[in-house]
Amino acid sequence: MKVTAAQLAQLLEGSLDGDPNATVSRPARIEEAGEGDFAFLDNIRYESFAYTTKASILLVHRSFQPSQPVSATLIRVDDVRSSLALLLQKFDTENHTNGAAISEQAVVHKSAKIGIGTSVGVFAVIEEGAVIGNNCTIYPQVYIGRNAHIGDGCRLFPGVRIHFDCVIGENCTLHANAVIGADGFGFAPQEDKTWKKVPQVGNVVIENDVEIGACTCIDRAAIGSTVIRQGAKLDNLIHIAHNAEVGRNTALAAQVGVAGSTRLGENCQIGGQVGFAGHLTIADGTRIQAQSGLGSSVEKPNTALFGSPAIGYKDFIRSHVVFKHLPEMQKKVLEMEKKLKELNERVKKDEQKG
């Protein structure tokens, strides 16, 4: 994809300083960019690179006033990050446009339905009764199970597995080797100390505009549905257990584990490696620091938590400060105990003399 500075300025509703015919074909970091690249500057700490970058086009805030000459053509915008996101989306769309075609090496059941403009890659398998919407990209080696439904505009990267009866909404992205609808972890203990498997007969429902990272696993419900609500963003290597629910626009970083029947509210921000016990309810807007453990529900919205078991974020920070000084504090306590003992002994001696 090649585009001129004039075209970018029009797309971003920005103003242009420099050559309107400057042409770029790819994004790059400001410190590494070369001719034909576009870069961005939104942090004052990187301003020095604006004067040395070889990028052909540089995206900056409207208020940017260079203190030295800049060789790149400048496009001034109100919000650099939002403008960059729009540009990257354009370039990303170009990178993943494979044309509407079903590979001869794909296996598609005769009862499956595939929408207009959808491509299906090599060695993909689409089972009986599956329905795939319009303008989807199904990459090689994807498996879509019996009666699964995929909405319009979805991208399923190589190795994604969608098990039977699961539902994926519109404009969802599932990265490589994500597994949707494997059995939930349901086993009943027996008197002889063995375990009896509880059949998992529910499904997974993923609503619109959800992105799921590589190797993330979302288990099917025992009964009913495991649900990922609209706009949720899940990183790589996450596990969502059976009958759990992730609220609208909630973001989970890598290696989060959510146990069965726990419900995360809307607009939550969950750090990496956070663990949730089962059957909890987490209020809207909750923010949890990485490596925290939740063993009880969070009832108050917009709470910030830290620790394992998690406590109030500020309480944890204050406690951590104290914790670091415990050896020194212990030494002082022992010294005080020694002095107190000596004082008590002197008092006793004085009493005996008196």
Secondary structure, 3 states (H helix, E strand, C coil): CCEEHHHHHHHHCCEEECCCCCEECEECCCCCCCCCEEEECCCHHHHHHHCCCCCCEEEEECCCCCCCCCCCEEEEECCHHHHHHHHHHHHHHHHCCCCCCECCCCEECCCCEECCCCEECCCCEECCCCEECCCCEECCCCEECCCCEECCCCEECCCCEECCCCEECCCCEECCCCEEEECCCCEEECCCCCEEECCCCCEEEECCCCEECCCCEEECCCCCEEEECCCCEECCCCEECCCCEECCCCEECCCCEECCCCEECCCCEECCCCEECCCCEECCCCEECCCCEECCCECCCCCEEEECCEEEHHHHHHHHHHHHCHHHHHHHHHHHHHHHHHHHHHHHHHHHHC
